[in-house]
Amino acid sequence: MTAKQMLPIIPDNILVNKIYELRGLKVMLDSDLAALYGVETKRLNEQVNRNPDRFPQDFMFQLTDEEWLNLKSQIATSSWGGRRKLPYVFTEHGILMLSSVLSSQQAIQVNIQIVRIFSRIRRLLSENTELKLEIEEIKKKLSNHDKNIELVFGYLDQLIEKKSKPRKRIGYMPDEL
């Protein structure tokens, strides 16, 4: 059996649940990535700090106090114990770059899986965007139909008003009836 076959495959739903949206970006926490790669968070961050040129701000950034508090409330993390520093988060490109500084077979396999999930999410978002555009088009058409229906009802109201006024009789009328 090769090393590739011996590694446990992490269910996609577990990976998807570890992707958060911050600052308009899909990101993963350093601690989650470290756990998935089978290393300590401290070791993962050491490797990142040894290679700062590989991790620009759009690949990785440190959370603010407010972002960390909001994220902790979303993921129900304990408020005591644990971290001394604010966590780092990695974008899809940062996660790709992690594979160049973490060389374990598990890190490589998990990285491949994460990249595939990010690709799937991007595809789903683009499909949803197309669907949203189609819905907006339908709404515009319905709005135009509503305006046309209102116009027809306006004309009908005008006709009803004209009809309700007494009309002058035309034609031959005998003097005595």
WOQUIKA-V852058 format. One record per pair of residues at least 4 apart in sequence whose C-alpha atoms are under 8 Angstrom apart, sorted by the first residue. I is the first residue (numbers start at 1). J is the second residue. Records with the same first field share a line. If there is no record, write none. Layout:
BEGIN
I: J / J
END
This chain:
BEGIN
1: 5 / 6
2: 6
3: 7 / 105
4: 105 / 109
7: 106
10: 14 / 15 / 110
11: 15
12: 16 / 117
13: 17
14: 18
15: 19 / 114 / 117
16: 117
18: 28 / 29 / 32
19: 26 / 27 / 28 / 29
20: 26 / 27 / 28
21: 25 / 26 / 27
22: 26 / 27 / 67
25: 91
26: 91 / 92
27: 89 / 90 / 91 / 92
28: 32 / 33 / 89 / 90 / 91
29: 33 / 87 / 88 / 89 / 90
30: 34 / 41 / 44 / 45 / 87 / 88 / 89 / 90
31: 35 / 40 / 41 / 87
32: 36
33: 37 / 41
34: 38 / 39 / 40 / 41 / 44
35: 39 / 40 / 41
36: 107 / 110
37: 106 / 107 / 110
38: 106 / 107
39: 43 / 44
40: 44
41: 45
42: 46
43: 47
44: 48 / 102
45: 49
46: 50
47: 51 / 101 / 102
48: 52 / 54 / 55 / 98 / 101
51: 55 / 101
52: 56
54: 97
55: 59 / 60 / 94 / 97
56: 60
57: 61
58: 91 / 94
59: 90 / 91 / 92 / 93 / 94 / 95
60: 88 / 89 / 90 / 91 / 94
61: 88 / 89 / 90
62: 86 / 87 / 88 / 89
63: 67 / 68 / 86 / 87 / 88 / 89
64: 68 / 86
65: 69 / 86
66: 70
67: 71
68: 72 / 86 / 87
69: 73
70: 74
71: 75
72: 76 / 77 / 78 / 79
73: 77
83: 87
90: 94 / 95
91: 95
92: 96 / 115 / 118
93: 97
94: 98
95: 99 / 111 / 115
96: 100 / 111 / 115
97: 101
98: 102
99: 103 / 107 / 108 / 111
102: 107 / 108
103: 107 / 108
104: 108
105: 109
106: 110
107: 111
108: 112
109: 113
110: 114
111: 115
112: 116
113: 117
114: 118
115: 119
116: 120
117: 121
118: 122
119: 123
120: 124
121: 125
122: 126
123: 127
124: 128
125: 129
126: 130
127: 131
128: 132
129: 133
130: 134
131: 135
132: 136
133: 137
134: 138
135: 139
136: 140
137: 141
138: 142
139: 143
140: 144
141: 145
142: 146
143: 147
144: 148
145: 149
146: 150
147: 151
148: 152
149: 153
150: 154
151: 155
152: 156
153: 157
154: 158
155: 159
156: 160
157: 161
158: 162
159: 163
160: 164
161: 165
END
